[in-house]
Amino acid sequence: MVMIKSVYQKRLTSFWLERKCVYCLKRRVCLTARGYVKCLKCKKQKSLKKLRRELSVLLSFVEQRPAYQVALEYGVSYPVVTRIFKSIRELLYYQCELEGKRLSGNIKIDEAYFGGRRKGKRGRGVAGKSVVLGLLERQGQVYTRVVSNYYC
């Protein structure tokens, strides 16, 4: 599902840069009277307004704007914006995994628990929390990973 979204985002940007179809990536697109972009090859249509909105949400992620502010500005619901932002973060994570290199030199290792706060004082309170392992290289390279198999 993540790969499908990444392909769609690449196609969306290729439309704005090169005037290609969002669906089949052919250059045979035209603008209809109703404000839709129509592909003459695959005959599919996409609203120009929706294309602009999707691209502006994508650019807002690059500008590191909060999701609630983007939702208010572009008239998109907050859960939709957070879902788009999350999918972009997942794509960036997978891309970093593919292009990752080995860490070398002095490395600092630390772990942390992330999640909701538990009321009261009952031990470490790790129930329902995610364990994140972090590695820091002296040169500034940071590598983090969520640990899935652990026991307390």
N, C-alpha and C positions, 0 to 999 in steps of 0.2 A: 504494500500500500504506500509505503514511503517513496519507493522508486517511481510509482505512478505519479505521485505529486511532484517529484523533482522533474520528471519529464514534462509535466504540464507547465511548471514554472519556467522551464527553459523555453518551451514553445511560446509562452506568453511574452517573454522578453524578446524572442526572435520576431514576433509579430511587430512589436513597436520599433525594433531596430531595422528590420529588413522587409517589412510588409509581407510576412509569410502567414499562412493559415495556422491557426492554433491547433487544429486537429491533425492535418496531414502534412504540414510544413511545405506546401507548394506555394509558389509566388503568384498564383492566379486568384487574387482577392479583389473584391470591389465593395463599395459602400452602397447600401440600399437606401431607398427614400425614407424608410422608417428609422434610420440610424443604426442599422445592423451591418456588421462586416460579413460578407458572404463569400465562401470559397466557390469558385467556378469548377473546381475539380471534384471535390467530395460533396458539394451542395449543402454543407452545414453552415448555420448562421450563429453568430455570437453578438450580443449587444455591445455596442461601443462604450456605453456607460458602464457596464459591468467590467469590461476590459480595463478601463481607466481606474475603476475602483480597486480591482485586484492588484494592479500594478502599483497604485499608491499605497496600499497596505504593505506590499512587499518592500517598497522604498522606505516606509515608516519603520520597518524592522531594521533596515540598514542604518537609519538615523537614530536608533535606540530610543524610540519614543514609547511611552507606556501604552499598554493594550487598551485601557479604558479611554484614554485620550483619542486614540485612533478610532475606536468604536463610535465615540461621540461625533468626531469630525466628519467621518465618511458615511455615517448612517448604517453601519454594519453592527450586528449584535456582538456583545462582548465575548460570549463563548466561541463565536466563529473566529474572531480575531485571535483569541488565545490558542485556538486549535491550529490556525495558520502559523502563528509564531512558533508553536511547539513543533510543527512539522518542519519548519525551516531550521530550528535548532537540531532536530534529529538528522536532517540532511547534512548540516555542518559537522556534526559528530561523526557520521559515517565517512564523510570526505576526509576528515582529519585522521581517522583510523586507516584509511587507504594510503594517505600520504605520510603517515607517521614514520619517525626515525627512532633509532635506539638512543636512549639516554646514556650519557657518559660523564665522567668526572665525579664531583661531589654531589650527592643526591640526598635531599631530605624527604622522609616519608612520614605521613601523618594520616590518621583516620578520624572521621567525625560521624556523628549521628544526625540525620536530618529528618524532620517530620513534625507532627503536631506535639504540643506540649501537654504533658500529663499532669493533672492536678494532684497535689499531695506529694509527700516524699516517700517513694517506695523504691529504693535501690537506684539503679541507673535510669530506669524508665525507658528502656529501649524497645518496648512492645509497640509495633506499628511504625517503627522508624526505619529509614534506609541507611545503610552503612556506606560511606563514600571514602575511598582510598585516594590520597593525593600524593603525587611525586613532584618535587621541585628541583630543577637543575640549577646550578649556579649561574648559568648564562641567562636564565629567565624563562626557559622552557618549562611549562606546567602541564602535567598529565593527570587527569582525574578519571576515576571509574567507579561506578556503583557496584558494590559487592553483592552478588545475588545469594550465594550459599554461605551462611554463617550460622553459628550457634552461640548462645550466651550462657 
